[in-house]
Amino acid sequence: MNLSIRQLKVFVAISQLGSFAEAAKVLHLSSPALSLIVKSVEETAGFKVFDRTTRSVRLTQAGQALLPYAERLLSEHRNLTQAILNIGQKSEGVVRVAATQLLSCTILPPVCTKLQAKWPKIKILPVDALFDKLQELLVRGEVDFVVAPERTCEHDIVAAPIFSTRLNIACSINHPFAGRTSVKWAELQDEQMIMIDRGAAPLIARDAKYQFMLANTYDVGHFTTALALANENRGVVVSPDYGRRLMKAYDVVLVPLVEPSVMRKVMLYRNRRFALSPAAERFAEHLSRLLSGHGEER
């Protein structure tokens, strides 16, 4: 026994309007067509839903019992129809975005706020981790995107550049580098290097044109830990421009690295094996525009 949406609409309209004629007008049906649909409702249900006279239409006791269920189903059908429309128009859904810890606490929060202000029915779920863990999340399909600096990836992971950011050295305000306008990569040879992501070491060596050896290093798990250690003159940290907003809290300064000056790409990664939802496509379309200019942050 199945009542169609059309049958339910007729039943509810007559119940609410108390008139076959008014319901026929609202539903753009002829009176004979409306009567046939009511008959089909009663045949399908197995009981009368209306008591009808020449002057009035009233719900039977069974019809009164059926009405709230019919109204609820029609409401859910309207919600479903609207959801399909919203999803198709990329204005509703869930986007799972993972990023490095530094990006998660500097760049991404205002971007997510702007996106959700424009599309409030798109829910953005952020995750932060080191890059190796982020790549694992993509491989397993647990996130839609990863936002992270440029890295070598597994075969199924594709990447598109979002913006580029200058590399600097972060050091204590009491460090000899602090009063400088720039620091040469070669000058890092005798410095204690604090590394947040050991996987970045080959890239740093490449960026420095292999002018110094990354031998005097130690690893920490969080960028803020690295800044706290730099504040104590326990070492220096290679940092992108967007890390600048954290420096004041740790009495650490950024000094541009030169010879060569390096612009590091920040990429949007995704797994080609998993189809993106319309909401995720919307996120990708607008992320680059919203992040433009961060590479020149001062």
Order of alpha helices (4+ residues) and beta strands (2+ residues): alpha-alpha-alpha-beta-beta-alpha-beta-alpha-alpha-beta-alpha-beta-beta-beta-beta-alpha-beta-alpha-beta-beta-beta-alpha
